[in-house]
Amino acid sequence: MLTNTERQFIDHWRDQKSGPRWKYYLLFTMAWSIVSFLVIFFLTKLFTPFWQTGGPNFIYILIIIALLIGFFATHFSYAINEKKYHKIIEREKRKMN
């Protein structure tokens, strides 16, 4: 028997992955990259002297790091959600048999 939380998760996840995977990755990579960039930017601004020693290209390094973090966060969240989805579906199939 599915709980309300599991039912909501299944509905939400089916809606999220209904389109092509590259659109999911593009959307969430951009979102996570923006969040990552803001966090890294403010932490380096507050706690390190990199802005004086890093030079004018330091911002490009932060953008690249934020894009990598955004991609990996998207990939891991997709993989974890897909695994959870299949685990719930398999459990329900076994209960029906």
MOUR-V536925 format. One record per residue. SS is DSSP state (H for helix, E for strand, C for the rest). PHI is phi in whole degrees, 0 to 359 (* if undefined). D_LAST is the distance of its C-alpha to the last C-alpha in Angstrom with 2 decimals. Layout:
BEGIN
SS/PHI/D_LAST ; SS/PHI/D_LAST
END
This chain:
BEGIN
C/*/13.07 ; C/283/15.48 ; C/278/19.06 ; H/298/21.95 ; H/296/23.07 ; H/294/19.85 ; H/297/19.80 ; H/297/23.48 ; H/299/23.00 ; H/298/20.44 ; H/297/22.85 ; H/296/25.82 ; H/290/24.51 ; H/299/23.47 ; H/293/26.97 ; H/295/28.65 ; C/262/27.26 ; C/292/27.43 ; C/268/30.75 ; C/294/32.01 ; H/295/31.62 ; H/295/35.41 ; H/291/36.01 ; H/299/33.74 ; H/298/35.56 ; H/297/38.94 ; H/299/38.50 ; H/283/37.16 ; H/295/39.45 ; H/296/42.40 ; H/297/41.32 ; H/294/40.76 ; H/294/43.96 ; H/296/46.01 ; H/298/44.76 ; H/298/45.31 ; H/299/48.74 ; H/298/49.86 ; H/296/48.80 ; H/296/50.43 ; H/301/53.49 ; H/289/54.23 ; H/293/53.55 ; H/290/55.87 ; H/291/58.41 ; H/279/58.43 ; H/250/58.24 ; C/227/59.66 ; C/268/62.87 ; H/300/61.06 ; H/291/62.30 ; H/276/65.86 ; H/264/65.23 ; C/282/62.38 ; C/81/64.52 ; C/288/63.66 ; C/272/60.76 ; H/298/58.80 ; H/297/57.00 ; H/292/55.63 ; H/297/54.24 ; H/296/52.47 ; H/295/51.02 ; H/296/49.66 ; H/298/48.18 ; H/296/46.60 ; H/295/45.08 ; H/295/43.60 ; H/298/42.20 ; H/298/40.79 ; H/295/39.09 ; H/292/37.56 ; H/297/36.43 ; H/295/34.76 ; H/298/33.13 ; H/292/31.80 ; H/292/30.54 ; H/297/28.76 ; H/296/27.16 ; H/294/26.16 ; H/294/24.71 ; H/295/22.81 ; H/296/21.36 ; H/297/20.44 ; H/300/18.87 ; H/293/16.64 ; H/296/15.74 ; H/293/14.68 ; H/297/12.70 ; H/297/10.86 ; H/298/10.27 ; H/290/8.92 ; H/295/6.53 ; H/294/5.33 ; H/292/5.55 ; H/286/3.80 ; C/273/0.00
END
